[in-house]
Amino acid sequence: MILISDDDVAVRSSLTLVLNRAGHETMTGSCPEETINCVRTQSPEAIIMDMNYSSGTGGEEGLTLLKQVKIFRPEVPVILITAWGSIHLAVRGIQSGAFDFITKPWDNRALLKSVETAISLNKEDETDNRKSIKFDKIIGKSPLLTNIFNTIAKIANTNAPVLITGESGTGKELIAEAIHRHSNRNKKPFVKVNLGGISQSLFESEMFGHKKGAFTDALYDRTGRFEMADKGTIFLDEIGEPDAGCQVKLLRVLQDQTFEILGDSKQKQVDVRIISATNRNLQEMVGNGTFREDLFYRINLITIHVPALRERLEDIPLLVKHFISLQAGKNGLSPVEISNGAIDFLKTLPYPGNIRELKNLVERTILVSGKPVITADDFEKMYQENPGRMSFLPENIRPLEEMEKNMILKAFKLYGNNYSKIATALGLTRQALYRRLEKYNIIINEK
């Protein structure tokens, strides 16, 4: 896919025709805003960009757009279009990271040669990057996963904030670890924080630290997570869970990477790369006012979506082989064999728990069956006997949410509407419990 950015509809149409005839897919942007949106949401192989927009800035707007594009997609080659009288702008563009420039009126053969050379060289760079990076902990070769590997190779050594999205159990934490491990911060700390497990009252102490005596139970100095991660990476898991107050506190430190330790009025400066993850729809939360828009744009300069296991069934044989090896090593067992029929059966399951669910099923079946060769019947029997198994349901029904709702209702019956005990029993903060009550439309009077 090649992105054409020009405010002249005739130029866009002409370039589209030339590139389509040569077998390239295209998309267009008629202004800098549309161009940046395409760059943020799509993955163009190359960009053909005009240097002179109708704003009358003498090419400065084109140079500014080029610099913005290189921030979002530093790896994508940009070919500039300029008039003969503005060659000096093209030279400045090359100095700012453009791959090449062509002049109006252009020669179609020269244009296509420049585009194809840019794409070819960029693919060679991607291949070299991919070969130099090992993803030992992330198992799979599906196209969706390969795209993620390529993205990691491109962005690992930048300081760009990354948002990792995907369902529970898909391996978002492994992706975050891979980004850190292959970055130039890999010898510095990788600090993991589960924001869903931190209450509002303890948020500042956990994230920024406190001095002895800062509050009643502050019996000693505590180093906060951001300070622990200085010069390294902080992984903010469940970024959609903090309430509005905590979001404001988080935004402040993400904006300028400074904060105050509780009980100390001095500003603390850190150098931290931010990687966040969520299984929630943050854009939807922004729309309904439960997640700050400014925080959303602060954390998602680069977005990586981790596919559900049902979207990459071709990776199941590799995952199963990996789990068998782990199980053998952990329990001192001889590796078992899995029949082809067993693999076929595993590919039919819905996996609402994703890779975590598959791992559990494989390990449990191996231990319980005690057989050297596992068949489809062994997996099916274990799947049917598992009290926590998920039934086969249409895609628009989400069984994990049904189970969560039922657990919350049972907890209310057990603890008599005592929200503190219910939250503790479920492993949630009170704020997280309130959000789930709202999500499932559970209305119960608090004692």
N, C-alpha and C positions, 0 to 999 in steps of 0.2 A: 504494500500500500504506500503510495506516494502522496504527500500533502502538498497542495498548491496554494500558496498564500499571496493574493493580489487583490487590490480593490477594483481592478478593471475587469468587468464581466467578460469582455472580449478576449482578454489575455487568459483568463481562467478557462474559458471554453476552448481556445486554441490549444493550450497545453494539455488539457484533458483529452482532446481528440488525438493529439500526437502520441501521448503516453498510452492511451487505451489501445490504439492500433498496434503499438509495440508489445502489447501483452501485459501492461502494468495496470493494476487497480489504482484508482485515485480517489481522493477526497479534497474538498476545497475549504478555504477560509477567506472571507472577503474583507476582514479587518483584523487588527492585532488580537482583539478579544476572542474572536472565533478561532483564530490560529492557536492561541494558548489553550483554549478549551479542547481542541482536537489533540494537541500534544499531551495534555494531562490525561485524557480519557482513552486515547487510541495509542497504537504503537506503529507509527509510520517508519518505513524503511529508509526514507529520505524525504527532505523538504525542499521545495523550490519556492523561494521567497523574494518578493519585490522589495527593493530598497527605498522606493519613493511612494509613500501613500499620499492621499489627497489633502492631508492636514497642513501641507506647506511648511514642514519642518526641515526641508532640505536634506532628507535622508536620515535624520537623527532618529525618527520614529522607527525606521527599519533597523538601524543599529541597536536600538533599545530592545526591539522585539527579538533580534538575534541573540542578544545576551540572555534574555528571559528564557528563550527556547533551550539554550545550552545549559541553563540551570536545571530545567525539568528533564531534559533528555540530552545529556552531554555526549552520548554515544551516537546520536543520529546525525548523519552528514547533511549539511545545509548548503544548497547551491543558490547563489544570489542572482537576481535579475537586475540589470542596471542599464541606463542609457550611456552612449559613448561619452557624453559630457560629464559623467559622474563616475569615471573609473576610480578616482581617488576614494570614493565611498566604498567601492568593492575592495580596494586594498585594505582599508580600515576593517572591512568585514572579515577578510581573510585573517587579519591580525587578531580579530575577536573570536576566531574559531570556525569560520565558514570553510567548507571543503573546496569550493570552486565558485566562479562567477561566469555568467554569460551576458552578452550585451544584446539589447534590442536594436533592430530586429534580429532574432536568433536564427541560426542554422539548425534545422531539425536533427540532422545526423550528429552534429557536435553536441547538441543538447542531450540526445539519447546516450551518446558515448560517455558524457560526464556523469549522467545519472547511473548508468550501469556500472561504471568504474567505482563510483562512490559506494554503491550497494555491495559490490563484490569485495572491495577492500574491507568494508565494515563487517561482512560475514566472516572473513578470514580472522579479523581481530576477535570477533565473538568466539570463534572456534578455539583460538589460542587461549583466550581467557577461560573458556570452559574446560580445556585440557589442564590448565594450571590449578584448577579448583576441584577439590574432592568433596563430595557430599556423602560421606560414609554413613551418616546417621539417617539420611532421608532416602528411603527405599522406593524405587520405581523408575520407569523409563517412559511413561506415557507422555504424549505431546504436551498435555497441560502442565505436567511436572517439569518437563524440559524447558518450557517457557519460563517457569519460575527460576530454574537454575540459571538460565541466561540473564534474567533480570538481576539476580543476586550478583553475578559476575560483573555486571555493568555498574551497579550502585554500591557495592560493598565498601569501596575505598573513598566514597564521598561522605560528607557529613549530613546528607539529606535525611530528614525525619521520615520514617517508614511506618505505614499503617498496614497491618496484616489482618485480613478478614477471613472468615470461614466458620463453619459449624464446629461445635465441640468435638474434640477427638480427632481432628484432621491433621494436627501436627504444627500448629502455628508457632509454638515455642521452639521447635526444631528449626524452623525457618529463621526465627530471630537469632538463634545461636549461630546458624550458618553465616548470616550477615556479619555478625560480630567476629566470628572466627576467621573470616577471610578479609577483614578490614585491617587498616593500619593501626587499629586500636586493640588488636587481638592479644597483646601482652598486658593489657590493662583490664580492670574488672568488668565482668558482665553481671550486672545486678538485676535480679528478677523480682518484680513486685506484683502481687496479686491484689489489685485495687478493690476487688469485690470483697476481700476479707479484711479491709481496714475500716473501722468505724469513723464517723465524722469527728468524734471527740479526740481520737488518737491520730488523725491524719497528719497534722503538722509535726507531731513528735516523730512519727514513723518516717515521714518523707524528708523532713528538714533537721531533725534531731532536737535535743533540748539540753539545757544546762542543769546541773544539780540544783534543786530548790525552785525550779521554774514553776512547778505546781505541786500539789500535795504529795503525790506519789513519785515525784522525781527525786529519787534517792541517789542518783549518780548521773554523770554526763552520758548522753546517748548520741551516737553518730547517726545521722539520717541517711536514707537511701541515696539521695542525690550526691551527698558528700562521699559516700562509699564508691560511687560510680565515677568519680572525677577522673578525667582523661580516658574513660572507657565508655561503656554503653549501659543505659538503663532500659529495661524491658518492662513497659507498663501494660501488664495483662489485664483484661477485662476493663478497658478504658471507658466503657459505657456505663459502668456501675456507680462512680462517685456522684454525689448530689451536687446541686448548683453551687453551694458554698465551697466544696472541695474543688470543683472545676475552676473556680476563680483563682484559688490558691495555686493550682497546678498551672494555669495559664500564665501567671506572673513569672514563675520560674522558667517556663519554656520560652518566654519572650526574650528575656535577657540573661538567663542562666545565673541569676542572683537570687538569694533568699536570706531570711533571718532565722537563726537558730532560736528556738524558744528560750527566753531568759537571757538573750544576748542581743543588744541593739545593733551590733555591727553587721554589715552586709557581707555575705559569704559568696564568693564567685567560684563557679565550677565550669569545667569544659566537658560536656556530656552529650553523647549522641542519643537521640530519642527513637526508640522503636516501640510502637503500641500494637495491641491486638484486641480484637473483639469478635464475638459471635452475634452481635446485635447490628441492626441497621441504623448506623449513626445519622445518615442523611434523613431518614424518617424521624429520628429523635430530634434533629435540628428543626424539622418542620413542625413538630408538635411542642417545641419549646423545652424539652427535657435534656437537651445537650447544646452547649454553647456553640454558635456558628463560628466564632473567632477561634475557639479551641479546636474545632473540627478542621479548619483550614491550616492551623498551626501544625497538626500532627500528620496530615496526609499528603505531603508533597509527593511522595511515592506510595502507591497502593499496590499490595500484593494480595490477590485473592487465592486462598488455598482451596482446591476443589474437594468436594465430598468424595468418599470412597466409591459411591455408586456412579460417579462421573469418570472414574478411572479404573474400571474393573480389570483392565489388562495388567494392572500392577499387583493383583491379588496373588498370583503364583510366587512372585518375588518376595512379597511380604510374608507369605506363609513359610517359605524357605528360611527367611531371616528369623522368624519367630521360633521355628523348630531348632535352629542352631542356638539361639539364646536359651531355650528351654533345656537343651541337652547340656550346655555348659553350666547352667545354674543348678541343675539337679543331678549332675553326674550320670546322665542317661545316654544311651546310644541314640543317634539321630534316627528318627522314624521316616518312613516313606509315606507320601500322600498320593492316593490314586487319582487318575485323571477325572474319574467320576466325582471324587470328593471336591476337586477344584471347581468342576462345573457346578456342583451344588452350592459351594461358597459364593459363586458369582450370582446366584439367584436371590440372595438375602438382601434386605433393604438397608441394613447398617445405619440406623439413626445415631448410633454411638461411634460410627466411622472406624478408623484404624484401631482405636482403643478397644472397641467391641470385637473386632476380628481377632486381635491379639488374645483377648480373654478367652474367646471360644476355642481357638487353636490350642492354647496352653492347657485349658481345662480338659479338652478331649484327649489330648496326649496322655495326661496324667491318669485320667479315669479309665480309659480303655486299656492301657498297658500293652497295646498291640504294636508289632513292628510295621504294619501297613495300615494306615487310617483310610477308611472308606467313606463314601457319602452317607451310608447308614449311621456310622459312628457320629459324624457331625450332626446329622439330622436328629438323632436321639438326644444328644447333648443339648442341642438348640431347643428342642421341645421340652426338655426337663428343666431347663434353666428358669427359675421363678421370675427372673427379671427380664426375660426375653421380650422382644418387640414383635408384635404380630404383623402380618403382611397387610398394609393399609394403603389406600390411594395416596399419591404424592402430596395432595393438599391437606392431609391430616398429619399432625406432628405428634407422634406418640410420646416422645420425651417430655413434651410440655404437658400432656395429659397425666403422665406419672408424677411430674412435679406438682401439678395442681392437686392431685389426690393426696400426696404426701403432706402438703400444707393443710388440707382439710382434716386429715387424720391427726396432725399435730395440734390443731385447735381443739379437737375433741379430747385429746389426751391431756392438754395443759390448761384447759378451761379459759381460753382467751387471754392468757398471760403472754403478751407479745415478747417480752424479754426471754422467757424460757423457750418459747417456740423458735425464736431466731437462733438461740444458742443450740438447740437440739438439731436444727436444720443446717447448722454451720453457716448462717447468714448474719449480716449486720441488720439492725432494725430497719435501716434505710433500704437495704436490698429486699428485705421482706415486704416493706410497704410497696415497693415498686412491683413486686410479683403479685401482690393483692390487687393492685390497680390493673396489671396486665391481664389477670384472669377474671377480673370483675368480681372478686370475692369481697363481700361487704359483711363485716363482723364488727360489733361494738367492742372497743378496747376497754379493758378493766383498768 
